[in-house]
Amino acid sequence: MMLIPLIIAIALLYFVTMKNNSCDCYDTDSISKCNKCGSAIKDDYIYCPKCREKLKKRCEKCEKMIDITWRRCPFCE
């Protein structure tokens, strides 16, 4: 009879420990999603690592990398 409460206590302890030790592998401030496949990508990626969709392009004037969807470079006048 004492075995059942012991198993429940061990299971609860295990789940509480696993929840507290969960890994946040990405910095959530610099994460967005790919426009094509929806995969999580970092803001400084040039291509999506999953579908290879181009995410950044080089500004023709200042040569800085900018988002492919931007109409104008925010670094140029």
Contacts in CASP RR format, 6 or more apart in sequence:
PFRMAT RR
TARGET T0000
AUTHOR 0000-0000-0000
METHOD contacts of the structure
MODEL  1
MMLIPLIIAIALLYFVTMKNNSCDCYDTDSISKCNKCGSAIKDDYIYCPK
CREKLKKRCEKCEKMIDITWRRCPFCE
26 40 0 8 1.000
26 42 0 8 1.000
27 42 0 8 1.000
30 42 0 8 1.000
30 43 0 8 1.000
30 44 0 8 1.000
31 40 0 8 1.000
31 41 0 8 1.000
31 42 0 8 1.000
31 43 0 8 1.000
32 40 0 8 1.000
32 41 0 8 1.000
32 42 0 8 1.000
32 43 0 8 1.000
33 39 0 8 1.000
33 40 0 8 1.000
33 41 0 8 1.000
34 41 0 8 1.000
34 48 0 8 1.000
34 50 0 8 1.000
34 51 0 8 1.000
34 53 0 8 1.000
34 55 0 8 1.000
35 53 0 8 1.000
35 55 0 8 1.000
35 69 0 8 1.000
36 48 0 8 1.000
36 51 0 8 1.000
36 53 0 8 1.000
37 48 0 8 1.000
37 50 0 8 1.000
37 51 0 8 1.000
37 53 0 8 1.000
39 48 0 8 1.000
39 49 0 8 1.000
39 50 0 8 1.000
39 51 0 8 1.000
41 48 0 8 1.000
41 49 0 8 1.000
41 55 0 8 1.000
45 55 0 8 1.000
45 56 0 8 1.000
46 54 0 8 1.000
46 55 0 8 1.000
46 56 0 8 1.000
46 65 0 8 1.000
47 53 0 8 1.000
47 54 0 8 1.000
47 55 0 8 1.000
48 55 0 8 1.000
54 68 0 8 1.000
55 67 0 8 1.000
55 68 0 8 1.000
56 65 0 8 1.000
56 66 0 8 1.000
56 67 0 8 1.000
56 68 0 8 1.000
57 65 0 8 1.000
57 66 0 8 1.000
57 68 0 8 1.000
58 64 0 8 1.000
58 65 0 8 1.000
58 66 0 8 1.000
59 65 0 8 1.000
59 66 0 8 1.000
59 73 0 8 1.000
59 75 0 8 1.000
59 76 0 8 1.000
61 73 0 8 1.000
61 76 0 8 1.000
62 73 0 8 1.000
62 75 0 8 1.000
62 76 0 8 1.000
64 73 0 8 1.000
64 75 0 8 1.000
66 73 0 8 1.000
66 74 0 8 1.000
66 75 0 8 1.000
END
